[in-house]
Structures are given as structure tokens and as C-alpha cells.
Amino acid sequence: MTVQQDRLKALRFDHPDTIPVSVGILPAAWMKYREALDELVTQHPIIFGAQGEKTRDYDAIHTETYVAGDHVDAWGCVWSNLKTGMEAIVTGHPVPTRADVRVLELPKEDSGFPHGFMYLRLQDLRGFEALMVDFGEQPPELQMLIDKVLAYNLRQAKLRLAALETQEAPDPIVGFGDDLGLQHRLPISPRMWRKFLKPCYSAIYTPFREARYYVYMHTDGHIHEIIPDLVDAGVNVINPQVRANGLDNLSRVCKGKVCVDLDLDRQMFPFATPQQIDDHIREAVEVLGSPEGGLWLKAEIGDDVPLENTAAILDALERYRGYYS
């Protein structure tokens, strides 16, 4: 069975042969560890596939905001980066006042669905503190801003669906990413999130579901209170962080109800022992996994993760992917 078939069977709770696993390696990690990291990748073809003889460019950057310096996106947000190989953060917010909201025009450029397309886009435009005041006071400009960002996203959704229709065999899983949580809580109450933001995600995801695509949503931070709402809005696979939510909370709101692509504890990876990493991944499988499916596992490797810990992550993923086989 292929990896894609296992993913589909897992999200359908249809008894996959193995737990689907994946590993993302940040450019900064390639730049730091180079051939030594490449050797680890080559030793794990189950995760990465056969590598062949192609030479890897360890300094390659494929996303502009991973380059040190300032970058301006389609909305006019300024992204600042201090270290090539890591992602930038937004430091320049082009809509600092409510008067600016009223005159904000949608970008003519179609940039699709970058990470942070709805909630984070509001924050990037206004700035975190100004947006929180808006949610607290609920002036008319809050809904105006939400409506403008949603209109742009619905335009992107139409374009994306049209592009999928031109493909001979499009991927049946469409991915989105928007960080909705902080480390220990939501930035706004679940009640307020349901009032202002849930309708937006539902409007964006519904056309994809109606076209028989599965919706995958990455979302960092503490979000377990609204996961049932995201499922209501059309999400089939949720990609939450384990540390910000807790395995017990994720099990309570997700197990048997929605497929979880669990973002393993990357805040732990730089400091843990290899045995602690093995224990962590095994526990995740025992708590969230089942023979029926509903679980994928994902690990992200940064340049702060020692090579021996990366090896432990890869070994554990290969070991526990077959836990129910």
C-alpha cells in the first residue's frame, strides 16, 4: 500500500496498513548539518523514499521569507528575518488604524493560501494588540476587515479549485495552514471565535468539500476547544501541536471523530534524550492511535535538534508506524 493510500484509509478510519508518518527538515538544519543529515535521510527510505544519486544543495531556499532581510507580501505586510533558513515574522502592519480598514483594497495579486490566510492575516494587517482591542470592542471596522480578507480568500478558493480541475489526477487532500492558538490558550474566546471566524473557514472549505476533496488544516497553538468547530467547518485532518494542547485533550475531542496529523513535540526535541523521544512517540500512538486509523504523525527538524535526536525521531517513527500492523 502506498503512503497516500494509507493516508486516505487513516483519515477515513478504514484500517490503514501503517500509521502515516512524515518529517519536515527546515533549511537551517540542512545548512548546519549538511552531509551528516543527508546520511540519516538516506538511511530511512521508508520515511523519505529512495534518494538516488542526485546531489543535494544544502543551502537551497525555496521560500522568499526564509532569506534574511525584509520582504513585503501581496497585502503590504512587512516580513523581517534575522536568519536565513528560518521563517520570518511580520513586523510591519499596513492597517494600523480603523480608518485604514475602511480604505483597504484587496490585492490585485493572487497569492493563493499562504500560511496564515485568515486569522493570522487579520493579525498581520492590524497588529496583535490592535486586533485584540477590535475583538474586545467589536467596532464595525472589525467585520469590515474580516469581510475583505474573506472575499480575497474566496477568490483564491475559486482559482485553486479551477486549477485542480485541470489536473489529470489531483491530490484528493487539499492543505491549508493558519495558526489559531497561543501557547496556553486561544487569543480570543471560543464564543467569539465561533461568531467571527468559524463562518469564514466554513465558507472557504465548503466548496472543496462539495467538490469531494478532503480538507487538511495545519494550526499551531492551543486550539482544542475549537477543534469540533473546525470539523463542523469542513476539516477532515487536523494538524495540532501536542505540547500546546495535551494528548488527553486531543484524544477527548478528536479520537474517532477527526483524523489527527499530530505535530510531535518540537519544543522538546532539542533538549530530550533519545529515550525520551522514543517514549514520547510511543505514548502518542498509544493515546491517539487505533487499528481503525485516525492518526498520522509529523515531526519537524530544526537546526537546534542534535543529530542523535534526529536519528531517534526517525527510528521511532519507523518503529511505531507499524504499531497496529
Stockholm file with secondary structure:
# STOCKHOLM 1.0

chainA/1-325         MTVQQDRLKALRFDHPDTIPVSVGILPAAWMKYREALDELVTQHPIIFGAQGEKTRDYDAIHTETYVAGDHVDAWGCVWSNLKTGMEAIVTGHPVPTRADVRVLELPKEDSGFPHGFMYLRLQDLRGFEALMVDFGEQPPELQMLIDKVLAYNLRQAKLRLAALETQEAPDPIVGFGDDLGLQHRLPISPRMWRKFLKPCYSAIYTPFREARYYVYMHTDGHIHEIIPDLVDAGVNVINPQVRANGLDNLSRVCKGKVCVDLDLDRQMFPFATPQQIDDHIREAVEVLGSPEGGLWLKAEIGDDVPLENTAAILDALERYRGYYS
#=GR chainA/1-325 SS CCHHHHHHHHHTTSCCSSCCEEEEECHHHHHHHTHHHHHHHHTCHHHHCCCTTCCCCTTCCCSGGGSSEEEECTTCCEEEESSTTSCCEEEECSCCSHHHHHHCCCCSSCCCCCSSCSHHHHHHHHCHHHHHHHHHHCCHHHHHHHHHHHHHHHHHHHHHHHHHHTSSSCCSEEEEECCCCCSSSCSSCHHHHHHHTHHHHHHHHHHHHHTTCEEEEECCSSCGGGHHHHHHHTCSEEECBHHHHCHHHHHHHHTTTSEEEEECCTTTTTTSCHHHHHHHHHHHHHHHCCTTCCEEEEEEECTTSCHHHHHHHHHHHHHHTTTTC
#=GC SS_cons         CCHHHHHHHHHTTSCCSSCCEEEEECHHHHHHHTHHHHHHHHTCHHHHCCCTTCCCCTTCCCSGGGSSEEEECTTCCEEEESSTTSCCEEEECSCCSHHHHHHCCCCSSCCCCCSSCSHHHHHHHHCHHHHHHHHHHCCHHHHHHHHHHHHHHHHHHHHHHHHHHTSSSCCSEEEEECCCCCSSSCSSCHHHHHHHTHHHHHHHHHHHHHTTCEEEEECCSSCGGGHHHHHHHTCSEEECBHHHHCHHHHHHHHTTTSEEEEECCTTTTTTSCHHHHHHHHHHHHHHHCCTTCCEEEEEEECTTSCHHHHHHHHHHHHHHTTTTC
//
